[in-house]
Amino acid sequence: MSQEDLEKYENEMELALYREYRDVVNLFSHVVETERRFYLCNAVDVKVRSDHGEVYFEVTMEDAWVWDIYRPARFAKRVRVVTFKDVNVEELAKTDIQMPDQPF
């Protein structure tokens, strides 16, 4: 497989993922962004933890969808993330998630 073929495949996978996102975003109430992943979910809990002077976040989500082109199954009943990096949690207003009919 050439580099060009690989790039074409990844672009097609990204477009398919965007289309899936567009189809499912209305099912969720929250967006959660970590340094590694982007999630949609219907319940989220963030706890600040400390261990030996190190502060980290424990994020638990329920009824989640994961933005990841390499995951064969993007829906998860429960997700737990532990991170030392920032976590962004937003509650979606229904007007915030009106998606265009055609991407790009």
C-alpha positions in Angstrom: 0.0 0.0 0.0 1.5 3.3 -1.0 1.5 6.5 1.1 -1.1 8.0 -1.2 -3.4 5.0 -0.8 -3.0 5.2 3.0 -3.8 8.9 3.0 -6.9 8.3 0.8 -8.1 5.5 3.1 -7.6 7.7 6.2 -9.5 10.5 4.5 -12.4 8.2 3.6 -12.5 6.9 7.2 -12.5 10.5 8.6 -15.4 11.4 6.3 -17.3 8.2 7.3 -16.7 9.1 11.0 -17.9 12.6 10.5 -21.1 11.3 8.9 -21.6 8.9 11.8 -21.0 11.8 14.2 -23.6 13.9 12.4 -26.1 11.0 12.6 -25.7 10.4 16.4 -24.9 13.8 17.9 -28.6 14.5 18.6 -28.7 11.4 20.8 -26.3 12.9 23.4 -26.3 15.7 25.9 -22.6 16.3 26.6 -19.3 16.7 24.8 -16.2 15.6 26.7 -12.7 16.3 25.3 -9.5 14.9 26.7 -6.0 15.1 25.4 -6.5 11.8 23.6 -10.2 11.5 22.6 -13.4 13.3 21.9 -16.6 11.8 23.4 -20.3 12.4 23.2 -22.2 11.1 26.2 -25.4 11.4 28.3 -23.9 11.4 31.7 -20.4 12.6 32.8 -18.7 12.9 36.2 -15.3 14.5 36.7 -13.4 14.0 39.9 -10.2 15.7 40.8 -7.8 13.3 42.6 -4.5 13.6 44.2 -1.8 11.0 44.8 1.6 11.8 46.3 1.2 15.5 45.4 0.2 14.7 41.8 -3.2 16.0 40.7 -5.2 14.1 38.1 -8.7 13.8 36.8 -10.9 10.7 36.8 -13.7 11.1 34.2 -16.6 8.6 34.1 -19.1 8.7 31.2 -22.1 6.7 30.5 -23.9 6.0 27.3 -20.9 7.3 25.2 -19.8 7.5 21.6 -16.1 7.8 20.9 -14.5 9.8 18.0 -11.9 7.4 16.9 -11.5 6.1 13.3 -9.6 3.0 14.4 -12.3 1.7 16.9 -14.5 -0.9 15.3 -17.2 -0.1 17.9 -17.6 3.5 18.9 -20.6 3.1 21.3 -19.7 2.2 24.9 -22.0 1.8 27.9 -19.5 3.1 30.4 -16.1 4.8 29.9 -13.5 5.7 32.5 -10.6 8.0 31.7 -7.8 8.9 34.0 -5.6 11.8 32.9 -3.1 14.4 34.1 -4.1 16.8 31.3 -7.0 19.2 31.0 -10.6 17.9 30.5 -13.2 19.9 28.8 -16.9 19.1 29.5 -19.7 20.9 27.7 -23.5 20.4 28.0 -25.0 20.6 24.5 -28.0 22.8 23.9 -30.2 21.4 21.2 -29.6 24.5 19.1 -25.8 23.9 19.3 -26.0 20.6 17.5 -27.9 21.4 14.4 -25.7 19.8 11.7 -25.5 20.8 8.1 -26.8 18.3 5.5 -23.6 18.1 3.6 -20.1 18.0 5.2 -17.5 20.5 4.0 
